[in-house]
Amino acid sequence: MVSKVDRSPGADSSGVFRRPRIILRPKKVEDISTILQNIKSYPSPVRPLGADYSQARCVGGDGGTTLDTQPFNKILEIEGNLVRAQSGVRVGDLVRTLAERGLELPLTPEIANISLGAVATASLPQPSLQDGLAQMSSCVAAMKIITPQGKAMTVTDREPDLMRVLRSSYGLLGVVHEVVLKVRDIVPVKIDYQSFSLKEFGARFSSIVNAPGALRLQIFPFNDRITVERRILDVEASTSRSGIWQIRNSVLKNVLPVFGSSVGGMLAVPAHATLNRAARGVVMYAHEWMRELPREAWKARFTYSLWSFAQTEFPRLLSEYFAFCHAYHKQHRYRCNIVHTSSRLHRDRNSLFSLSYDGPAFTIEPSSVGDKGWDDFLIDFNEFASQRGGVPTFNQTRALQPGHVSKAFGERLKLFRSLRKRTDPLNRLQHSYFSHLMG
Ligand SMILES: Cc1cc2nc3c(=O)[nH]c(=O)nc-3n(C[C@H](O)[C@H](O)[C@H](O)COP(=O)(O)OP(=O)(O)OC[C@H]3O[C@@H](n4cnc5c(N)ncnc54)[C@H](O)[C@@H]3O)c2cc1C
């Protein structure tokens, strides 16, 4: 019925401590119900595992049962503007299959490894083009879940309040085994780059955010530089495909963030020749910028953390962040050794813990190879972010404390907590990470 794959001795090789007593790979949907109903054989907490690439301990273990969704890897149906797939499907596999049919998701992440279970229930903000569509979970129109009591349930966006909570549920309200996602006809994306000093960025901020397109920033606090990558849907796509590929290779190599790099110092600012060329416009399809991380997350040798901040305050915030990075380096001789990135997020209330629930926002994502000093930097960065009204995630923000979470989510956290208590009174799905943070 289910295959036992491992008995974990303790912290796993990624360094994310978990220690489950048992790890299972259910083969059928009914197996999930059986596991959830049988507390003696399958101890609590039961924690669903997607692709296992989160930066925080949101999967967990705690002497319980890890339920690996990897065998649920089938794309079931592509019909009209919807695709139905199992929760263990990797978003990269889905996106490539859709592209072969001339379709795409309304949002495409840069990382291919993410599971659809995480797409549906975790925080995955992406550079956005419109209100209501700034997190991957907003692409989800329906999901099938097994409740903590082992009952099957289907929820669709005809029940927006329930969907809003489920889209932020991290496996705490049920195990998702199937999702329906919205798709659209594939559209080429024109990408332009502009580089600014902090002062120039502040002065031009209103035209930067008001011009059309999705925005991804590369931030260089020690070089006083911000590169703005603007992605515009290019319905007319005049550039020939061979031209696209030539430029794309150069851009991917030199301009987009470098993953898996073991650079010891600051990543170089993209070469001017490349930026000048790119500034004239690169055209590519969204699925072409996806990249595969190594099979084990820790081998990526790259780690990051993420908070979001109100768009209205962003230039001031960025200037304070530059000052924070300089002061931190002066005092502790530590600075992040990979480029900091940022995404602009339109207002999106489709998930309870959305990073842009209160209005348009920008993320700040410091990155590092995880060298000595990084963990301490994050503790201070979290304080910096929380004091300035930042909003964290439970899967991509490291070293979170309960105070950060209650300050950022307030009443929404209370609502989630009371719903969770009612739907899972025996704490079948909750582990110490969430009980510590959510109370
Ligand atoms: C080096 C690196 C770089 C990255 N860069 C980016 C990036 O640029 N952009 C980006 O968007 N992401 C990026 N990510 C991925 C990001 O960290 C995601 O948080 C993560 O990958 C989530 O997907 P997952 O399938 O690995 O989820 P997991 O870590 O396996 O799970 C995440 C949460 O979802 C829950 N869950 C999973 N499946 C189910 C299910 N079936 N039912 C209910 N709950 C479920 C889990 O219990 C857990 O709480 C990066 C990751 C790494 C390691």
The ligand as an SDF file (V2000), in Angstrom:
LIG
                    3D

 53 58  0  0  0  0  0  0  0  0999 V2000
   18.7700   27.4480   -3.7540 C   0  0  0  0  0  0  0  0  0  0  0  0
   17.3090   27.7080   -3.9170 C   0  0  0  0  0  0  0  0  0  0  0  0
   16.8770   28.7800   -4.6830 C   0  0  0  0  0  0  0  0  0  0  0  0
   15.5120   29.0290   -4.8550 C   0  0  0  0  0  0  0  0  0  0  0  0
   15.1170   30.0990   -5.5920 N   0  0  0  0  0  0  0  0  0  0  0  0
   13.7930   30.3340   -5.7870 C   0  0  0  0  0  0  0  0  0  0  0  0
   13.3350   31.4150   -6.6020 C   0  0  0  0  0  0  0  0  0  0  0  0
   14.1260   32.1840   -7.1270 O   0  0  0  0  0  0  0  0  0  0  0  0
   11.9990   31.5810   -6.7780 N   0  0  0  0  0  0  0  0  0  0  0  0
   11.0810   30.7360   -6.1920 C   0  0  0  0  0  0  0  0  0  0  0  0
    9.8830   30.9140   -6.3680 O   0  0  0  0  0  0  0  0  0  0  0  0
   11.4850   29.7120   -5.4250 N   0  0  0  0  0  0  0  0  0  0  0  0
   12.8020   29.4860   -5.2170 C   0  0  0  0  0  0  0  0  0  0  0  0
   13.2040   28.4250   -4.4460 N   0  0  0  0  0  0  0  0  0  0  0  0
   12.1890   27.4670   -3.9420 C   0  0  0  0  0  0  0  0  0  0  0  0
   11.5180   27.9240   -2.6470 C   0  0  0  0  0  0  0  0  0  0  0  0
   12.4590   27.8980   -1.6570 O   0  0  0  0  0  0  0  0  0  0  0  0
   10.2790   27.1530   -2.2520 C   0  0  0  0  0  0  0  0  0  0  0  0
    9.9930   27.5350   -0.9130 O   0  0  0  0  0  0  0  0  0  0  0  0
   10.2920   25.6570   -2.2160 C   0  0  0  0  0  0  0  0  0  0  0  0
   10.9900   25.0600   -3.2020 O   0  0  0  0  0  0  0  0  0  0  0  0
    8.8530   25.0980   -2.1870 C   0  0  0  0  0  0  0  0  0  0  0  0
    8.6350   23.9990   -3.0220 O   0  0  0  0  0  0  0  0  0  0  0  0
    8.8710   22.5020   -2.5640 P   0  0  0  0  0  0  0  0  0  0  0  0
    8.1080   21.6450   -3.4900 O   0  0  0  0  0  0  0  0  0  0  0  0
   10.3160   22.2340   -2.4040 O   0  0  0  0  0  0  0  0  0  0  0  0
    8.1280   22.4610   -1.1560 O   0  0  0  0  0  0  0  0  0  0  0  0
    8.5240   21.7560    0.2120 P   0  0  0  0  0  0  0  0  0  0  0  0
    9.7180   22.4220    0.7910 O   0  0  0  0  0  0  0  0  0  0  0  0
    8.6220   20.2930    0.0330 O   0  0  0  0  0  0  0  0  0  0  0  0
    7.2220   22.1480    1.0500 O   0  0  0  0  0  0  0  0  0  0  0  0
    6.8680   23.4940    1.2890 C   0  0  0  0  0  0  0  0  0  0  0  0
    5.6250   23.5330    2.2060 C   0  0  0  0  0  0  0  0  0  0  0  0
    4.4870   23.0740    1.4680 O   0  0  0  0  0  0  0  0  0  0  0  0
    3.8870   21.9580    2.1470 C   0  0  0  0  0  0  0  0  0  0  0  0
    3.4410   20.9930    1.1400 N   0  0  0  0  0  0  0  0  0  0  0  0
    4.1770   20.4670    0.1450 C   0  0  0  0  0  0  0  0  0  0  0  0
    3.4200   19.6180   -0.5760 N   0  0  0  0  0  0  0  0  0  0  0  0
    2.1780   19.6110   -0.0180 C   0  0  0  0  0  0  0  0  0  0  0  0
    0.9670   18.9180   -0.3130 C   0  0  0  0  0  0  0  0  0  0  0  0
    0.8650   18.0390   -1.3040 N   0  0  0  0  0  0  0  0  0  0  0  0
   -0.1080   19.1600    0.4720 N   0  0  0  0  0  0  0  0  0  0  0  0
   -0.0380   20.0360    1.5100 C   0  0  0  0  0  0  0  0  0  0  0  0
    1.0880   20.7070    1.8230 N   0  0  0  0  0  0  0  0  0  0  0  0
    2.1800   20.5020    1.0700 C   0  0  0  0  0  0  0  0  0  0  0  0
    4.9830   21.3900    3.0290 C   0  0  0  0  0  0  0  0  0  0  0  0
    4.4950   20.6730    4.1430 O   0  0  0  0  0  0  0  0  0  0  0  0
    5.7300   22.6510    3.4380 C   0  0  0  0  0  0  0  0  0  0  0  0
    5.0980   23.2680    4.5160 O   0  0  0  0  0  0  0  0  0  0  0  0
   14.5610   28.1550   -4.2460 C   0  0  0  0  0  0  0  0  0  0  0  0
   14.9940   27.0870   -3.4690 C   0  0  0  0  0  0  0  0  0  0  0  0
   16.3600   26.8530   -3.2900 C   0  0  0  0  0  0  0  0  0  0  0  0
   16.7920   25.6910   -2.4450 C   0  0  0  0  0  0  0  0  0  0  0  0
  1  2  1  0
  2  3  1  0
  2 52  2  0
  3  4  2  0
  4  5  1  0
  4 50  1  0
  5  6  2  0
  6  7  1  0
  6 13  1  0
  7  8  2  0
  7  9  1  0
  9 10  1  0
 10 11  2  0
 10 12  1  0
 12 13  2  0
 13 14  1  0
 14 15  1  0
 14 50  1  0
 15 16  1  0
 16 17  1  0
 16 18  1  0
 18 19  1  0
 18 20  1  0
 20 21  1  0
 20 22  1  0
 22 23  1  0
 23 24  1  0
 24 25  2  0
 24 26  1  0
 24 27  1  0
 27 28  1  0
 28 29  2  0
 28 30  1  0
 28 31  1  0
 31 32  1  0
 32 33  1  0
 33 34  1  0
 33 48  1  0
 34 35  1  0
 35 36  1  0
 35 46  1  0
 36 37  1  0
 36 45  1  0
 37 38  2  0
 38 39  1  0
 39 40  1  0
 39 45  2  0
 40 41  1  0
 40 42  2  0
 42 43  1  0
 43 44  2  0
 44 45  1  0
 46 47  1  0
 46 48  1  0
 48 49  1  0
 50 51  2  0
 51 52  1  0
 52 53  1  0
M  END
$$$$
